[in-house]
Amino acid sequence: WYQRRVREAVVSTQSTGITLTSRNLKSLEKVCTDLIMGAKQKELHVTGPVRLPNKNLKITTRKTPCGEGSKTWDRFEMKIHKRVIDLKSPSETVKQITSISIEPGVEVEVTIADS
């Protein structure tokens, strides 16, 4: 028990935050589950995915290009979904976990903080 505790202290663990953003919710959730399954297979401490509020980008434009005719409007909306996953692990392990195939349209941002 003591030797295992000392060995864990020698390996420098880092707190790593992985931020995932996407317009497509299904692909974002798939990447989240893949990352968490990979981390749990390596027996890492995982917190998340924390669901952050959506960004709703709205644009309202006139339907007619010339400005004549009845005043009709088009409303377009784009939702951006965001998830945060925190891992406590060595940096080499994080590189192995994040090397999974990531769905197109999902952006991954990794921030590393020493702890």
C-alpha positions as CSV (number, residue, x, y, z in Angstrom):
1,W,0.0,0.0,0.0
2,Y,2.7,2.5,0.9
3,Q,4.9,1.7,-2.1
4,R,1.9,2.3,-4.4
5,R,1.2,5.6,-2.8
6,V,4.9,6.7,-3.2
7,R,4.9,5.6,-6.8
8,E,1.7,7.6,-7.5
9,A,3.4,10.7,-5.9
10,V,6.5,10.3,-8.2
11,V,4.4,10.4,-11.4
12,S,3.5,14.0,-11.9
13,T,-0.2,14.3,-12.4
14,Q,-1.7,17.3,-14.1
15,S,-5.2,18.7,-14.1
16,T,-6.2,18.8,-17.7
17,G,-9.3,20.5,-19.0
18,I,-10.8,19.5,-22.4
19,T,-13.3,21.9,-23.9
20,L,-15.5,20.6,-26.7
21,T,-17.6,22.9,-28.9
22,S,-19.9,22.0,-31.8
23,R,-23.0,22.9,-33.7
24,N,-24.1,19.3,-33.9
25,L,-25.2,17.9,-30.5
26,K,-25.1,14.2,-31.4
27,S,-21.5,14.3,-32.6
28,L,-20.5,16.3,-29.6
29,E,-22.0,13.8,-27.2
30,K,-20.4,10.9,-29.1
31,V,-16.9,12.5,-28.7
32,C,-17.6,13.1,-25.0
33,T,-18.5,9.5,-24.4
34,D,-15.5,8.3,-26.4
35,L,-13.2,10.5,-24.3
36,I,-14.7,9.4,-21.0
37,M,-14.6,5.7,-21.9
38,G,-10.9,6.0,-22.9
39,A,-10.1,7.8,-19.7
40,K,-12.0,5.2,-17.6
41,Q,-10.2,2.3,-19.3
42,K,-6.9,4.0,-18.2
43,E,-8.4,4.3,-14.7
44,L,-8.1,8.1,-14.5
45,H,-10.1,10.5,-12.4
46,V,-12.7,12.1,-14.6
47,T,-15.2,14.9,-13.9
48,G,-17.7,15.8,-16.5
49,P,-19.0,16.4,-19.1
50,V,-20.1,19.7,-17.7
51,R,-22.8,21.2,-19.9
52,L,-22.2,24.9,-20.4
53,P,-25.0,27.2,-21.7
54,N,-25.7,27.2,-25.4
55,K,-24.8,30.2,-27.5
56,N,-27.7,31.2,-29.7
57,L,-26.6,33.3,-32.7
58,K,-29.6,34.9,-34.4
59,I,-29.8,36.8,-37.7
60,T,-32.9,38.5,-39.0
61,T,-32.9,39.6,-42.7
62,R,-35.4,40.8,-45.3
63,K,-36.6,38.2,-47.7
64,T,-36.6,40.5,-50.7
65,P,-33.2,41.6,-52.0
66,C,-34.4,44.9,-53.6
67,G,-36.5,46.2,-50.7
68,E,-39.8,46.4,-52.5
69,G,-42.9,44.3,-51.8
70,S,-44.4,43.2,-48.6
71,K,-42.1,43.5,-45.6
72,T,-41.4,39.8,-44.9
73,W,-38.5,38.7,-42.7
74,D,-36.3,35.5,-42.4
75,R,-35.0,34.5,-39.0
76,F,-31.9,32.2,-38.9
77,E,-30.5,30.7,-35.7
78,M,-27.4,28.8,-35.0
79,K,-26.9,27.0,-31.6
80,I,-23.3,26.3,-30.4
81,H,-23.1,23.6,-27.7
82,K,-20.2,23.4,-25.3
83,R,-18.9,20.7,-22.9
84,V,-16.0,20.6,-20.4
85,I,-14.3,17.4,-19.2
86,D,-11.6,17.5,-16.5
87,L,-8.9,14.8,-16.1
88,K,-6.3,14.2,-13.5
89,S,-3.5,12.3,-15.2
90,P,0.1,12.5,-16.6
91,S,0.4,14.5,-19.9
92,E,1.5,11.3,-21.9
93,T,-1.8,9.6,-21.0
94,V,-3.8,12.6,-22.1
95,K,-2.1,12.5,-25.5
96,Q,-3.2,8.9,-25.9
97,I,-6.8,9.6,-24.9
98,T,-7.2,12.6,-27.1
99,S,-5.8,10.8,-30.2
100,I,-9.2,9.1,-30.8
101,S,-11.1,9.9,-34.0
102,I,-12.9,13.1,-33.5
103,E,-16.2,13.7,-35.4
104,P,-16.1,16.5,-38.1
105,G,-17.4,19.8,-36.8
106,V,-16.3,19.2,-33.2
107,E,-13.5,21.6,-31.9
108,V,-11.3,20.3,-29.1
109,E,-9.3,22.7,-26.8
110,V,-7.0,21.2,-24.2
111,T,-5.7,23.3,-21.3
112,I,-3.1,21.9,-18.9
113,A,-2.6,23.2,-15.3
114,D,0.0,21.7,-13.0
115,S,-1.4,20.5,-9.6
